[in-house]
Amino acid sequence: MARMHSGGKGQSGSTRPFINTPPEWSETDKDSIESMILKYSKEGKSSSEIGIILRDQHAIPDVKLATGERISAIIARNGMKPSYPEDMMNLMRQAQRIIDHLESGNKKDIHNRRQLELTESRLRRLARYYRDNGKIPGDWTYKRDQLRLMIQ
């Protein structure tokens, strides 16, 4: 699939081998994995950061193989779901960084002004998808002046 705002065709990459059981050397205790996920979630880590920590520090290569659930599903089941999905929050943070750059004496930076328009367009498109699927409120709209308040 092509990239959204460029002429490129994307980036080739390797595919994960098909396995349906966790490796013998990894930790597979479901309760301990779930408690670690909840501990890191309370510390404010995102689900991707939690996955990286579990992979690198606790030798758990795939949480879904070990527990049968994704990290975000475990977090949501325990009532610790964030107010916005992770990819939407990352786009909002990126837009805020570009806005701060443009306001801090770089008003003529036309390349970043264009990048802000593209980022906001991507954010609105993603918000429409999440509104239709009920992950964010139906009356939520993107407002540039309220962006700093939405970012956690």
C-alpha positions as CSV (number, residue, x, y, z in Angstrom):
1,M,0.0,0.0,0.0
2,A,1.3,3.5,-0.8
3,R,2.1,6.1,1.7
4,M,-0.6,8.7,2.3
5,H,1.2,11.9,1.6
6,S,4.2,10.9,-0.6
7,G,4.9,9.3,-3.9
8,G,6.6,6.3,-2.3
9,K,5.3,2.8,-2.2
10,G,6.2,2.2,1.4
11,Q,9.0,0.2,2.9
12,S,9.7,-3.5,2.5
13,G,10.2,-5.5,5.7
14,S,10.4,-9.0,7.0
15,T,7.4,-10.9,8.2
16,R,7.2,-12.5,11.6
17,P,7.3,-16.3,11.4
18,F,4.0,-18.1,12.0
19,I,4.0,-19.7,15.4
20,N,1.1,-20.3,17.7
21,T,2.9,-21.2,20.9
22,P,5.4,-19.1,22.9
23,P,9.0,-20.2,22.9
24,E,10.2,-22.5,25.7
25,W,12.7,-19.9,26.9
26,S,10.1,-17.2,27.5
27,E,8.1,-16.5,30.5
28,T,4.5,-17.7,30.1
29,D,2.9,-17.1,33.5
30,K,-0.2,-15.3,32.5
31,D,-0.8,-13.6,35.9
32,S,2.7,-12.3,36.2
33,I,2.6,-10.9,32.7
34,E,-0.7,-9.2,33.3
35,S,0.5,-7.7,36.6
36,M,3.6,-6.3,34.8
37,I,1.4,-4.8,32.1
38,L,-0.9,-3.1,34.7
39,K,2.1,-1.9,36.6
40,Y,3.7,-0.2,33.6
41,S,0.3,1.2,32.5
42,K,-0.1,2.8,35.9
43,E,3.3,4.4,35.4
44,G,2.0,6.1,32.2
45,K,3.6,3.9,29.6
46,S,1.8,3.3,26.3
47,S,1.0,-0.2,25.0
48,S,3.9,-0.1,22.5
49,E,6.3,1.0,25.2
50,I,5.0,-1.8,27.5
51,G,5.6,-4.3,24.7
52,I,9.1,-3.1,24.2
53,I,9.9,-3.3,27.9
54,L,8.4,-6.8,28.2
55,R,10.4,-8.0,25.1
56,D,13.8,-6.4,26.1
57,Q,13.8,-6.7,29.9
58,H,11.5,-9.6,30.7
59,A,12.1,-12.0,27.8
60,I,8.5,-12.0,26.6
61,P,8.6,-11.8,22.8
62,D,4.9,-11.8,22.2
63,V,2.3,-11.1,24.9
64,K,-0.6,-12.3,22.7
65,L,1.0,-15.8,22.4
66,A,1.6,-16.0,26.2
67,T,-1.7,-14.6,27.4
68,G,-4.1,-14.9,24.5
69,E,-4.8,-11.2,24.6
70,R,-3.2,-8.1,23.2
71,I,-1.7,-5.6,25.7
72,S,-4.4,-3.0,24.9
73,A,-7.1,-5.5,25.6
74,I,-5.6,-6.4,29.0
75,I,-5.4,-2.7,29.8
76,A,-9.0,-2.0,28.7
77,R,-10.4,-5.1,30.6
78,N,-8.9,-3.7,33.8
79,G,-10.5,-0.3,33.3
80,M,-7.2,1.6,32.6
81,K,-8.0,2.5,28.9
82,P,-6.6,5.9,27.9
83,S,-8.9,8.7,26.7
84,Y,-7.5,8.6,23.2
85,P,-6.1,5.7,21.1
86,E,-2.3,5.6,21.0
87,D,-1.8,6.4,17.3
88,M,-4.1,9.4,17.6
89,M,-2.3,10.7,20.6
90,N,1.0,10.4,18.7
91,L,-0.4,12.4,15.8
92,M,-1.6,15.1,18.3
93,R,1.8,15.3,19.9
94,Q,3.5,15.6,16.5
95,A,1.1,18.4,15.5
96,Q,1.8,20.2,18.8
97,R,5.5,20.0,18.2
98,I,5.2,21.5,14.7
99,I,2.9,24.2,16.1
100,D,5.5,25.1,18.8
101,H,8.2,25.1,16.2
102,L,6.3,27.5,13.9
103,E,5.3,29.8,16.8
104,S,8.9,30.0,18.2
105,G,10.2,32.3,15.5
106,N,9.9,30.1,12.5
107,K,6.8,31.6,10.9
108,K,8.3,31.4,7.4
109,D,9.1,27.7,7.6
110,I,6.9,26.7,4.7
111,H,7.9,23.1,4.7
112,N,6.8,22.5,8.3
113,R,3.7,24.5,7.7
114,R,2.8,22.1,4.9
115,Q,3.7,19.2,7.2
116,L,1.3,20.6,9.8
117,E,-1.5,20.6,7.3
118,L,-0.7,17.0,6.3
119,T,-0.5,15.9,10.0
120,E,-3.8,17.6,10.8
121,S,-5.4,16.0,7.7
122,R,-4.3,12.6,8.9
123,L,-5.5,13.3,12.4
124,R,-9.0,14.3,11.2
125,R,-9.2,11.2,9.0
126,L,-8.2,9.0,11.9
127,A,-10.7,10.8,14.2
128,R,-13.5,10.2,11.8
129,Y,-12.6,6.5,11.8
130,Y,-12.6,6.3,15.7
131,R,-15.8,8.3,15.9
132,D,-17.5,5.8,13.6
133,N,-16.2,2.9,15.7
134,G,-17.1,4.5,19.0
135,K,-13.6,4.8,20.4
136,I,-13.9,8.5,20.9
137,P,-17.1,10.6,21.5
138,G,-19.3,11.3,18.5
139,D,-19.1,15.0,18.9
140,W,-15.3,15.2,19.1
141,T,-13.6,17.6,16.7
142,Y,-10.0,18.6,16.2
143,K,-9.3,22.2,17.3
144,R,-5.8,23.5,17.0
145,D,-6.2,26.0,19.9
146,Q,-7.3,23.2,22.3
147,L,-4.7,20.7,21.2
148,R,-2.4,21.4,24.2
149,L,-5.2,20.6,26.6
150,M,-6.0,17.3,24.9
151,I,-2.4,16.0,25.1
152,Q,-1.6,14.2,28.3
